[in-house]
Amino acid sequence: MLDHQATMNDPLNSNWTVPQVLAVLTELRRLDDGSDLLAFRVAGAHPTRTAYVGLYGADPNVISFDLEDEARDTGEWDHAVRRGQTNSLDELREVLTNWLAGPWD
């Protein structure tokens, strides 16, 4: 039997899978090569915005995301405008879809 505390601290243990998360992001397109089992990058209609989604971390229920815009000088190496977390696929879909669709600057 696994120790619950040990599970919470294993950064490579996730209750989510990339295919499971991508299945709810049907309006977006995956940009990376698909080789990472715990992360991916997606894009939508906005020409300079992407989102990075990571399924790793201390809490296996959490989905982390970075909202990025290559046209903005954010001071971050990856042009992240916002970093966030959720444990809801519906919330993730809403945040990413809104970010990647616009508004057009």
C-alpha positions in Angstrom: 0.0 0.0 0.0 1.3 3.5 -0.9 1.8 6.1 1.7 -0.6 9.0 0.9 2.1 11.6 1.9 4.6 9.9 -0.4 2.1 10.1 -3.3 1.5 13.8 -2.7 5.2 14.5 -2.9 6.0 12.6 -6.1 6.1 15.2 -8.8 5.7 12.7 -11.6 2.5 11.2 -10.2 -0.6 12.7 -11.7 -4.3 11.8 -11.6 -4.6 13.2 -15.1 -3.3 12.0 -18.5 -2.3 14.1 -21.5 -4.9 12.4 -23.7 -7.6 12.9 -21.1 -6.9 16.6 -20.8 -6.6 17.1 -24.6 -9.9 15.4 -25.1 -11.7 18.4 -23.6 -9.7 21.0 -25.5 -11.2 20.1 -28.9 -11.1 23.7 -30.1 -7.4 24.0 -29.7 -4.5 22.4 -31.5 -1.4 20.7 -30.0 1.9 22.3 -31.0 4.5 20.1 -29.4 5.8 16.7 -30.7 3.8 14.7 -28.2 6.8 13.0 -26.6 6.2 14.4 -23.1 3.9 12.3 -21.0 3.1 15.0 -18.5 3.0 18.3 -20.4 2.0 19.8 -23.7 1.6 23.1 -25.5 -1.6 24.3 -27.4 -2.7 27.2 -29.6 -5.9 28.6 -30.8 -6.9 31.4 -33.2 -4.8 34.2 -31.7 -1.5 34.3 -33.7 0.9 35.1 -30.9 -0.6 33.2 -27.9 0.0 29.7 -26.6 -0.6 27.8 -23.4 1.7 25.4 -21.7 -0.1 22.7 -19.6 1.8 20.6 -17.0 0.4 17.6 -15.1 3.3 17.3 -12.7 3.8 18.7 -9.2 3.3 18.0 -5.6 -0.4 17.5 -5.8 -1.5 14.9 -8.4 -5.0 16.5 -8.6 -3.6 19.8 -9.9 -3.3 20.9 -13.6 -0.8 23.8 -14.0 -0.9 26.2 -16.9 1.1 29.1 -18.3 -0.6 31.6 -20.6 2.0 32.9 -22.9 2.2 35.6 -25.6 5.3 35.9 -27.6 4.4 39.5 -28.6 4.5 40.7 -25.0 7.7 41.6 -23.1 6.7 40.1 -19.8 10.2 39.7 -18.4 9.7 36.0 -18.3 11.9 33.7 -20.5 8.8 32.0 -21.9 6.7 35.2 -22.2 4.2 34.0 -19.6 1.5 36.5 -18.9 -0.1 34.4 -16.2 0.6 31.2 -14.4 -2.2 29.3 -12.8 -3.5 26.0 -11.5 -6.8 24.2 -11.4 -8.2 20.8 -10.6 -11.1 21.1 -13.0 -11.1 20.2 -16.7 -14.1 22.6 -17.3 -12.2 25.5 -15.7 -9.0 24.7 -17.7 -11.0 24.5 -21.0 -12.7 27.9 -20.2 -9.4 29.7 -19.3 -7.4 28.3 -22.2 -10.1 28.7 -24.8 -10.7 32.4 -23.8 -6.9 33.1 -23.7 -6.2 31.5 -27.0 -9.2 33.0 -28.9 -8.5 36.7 -28.1 -9.2 39.4 -27.4 -7.3 40.8 -30.4 -4.9 43.6 -29.4 
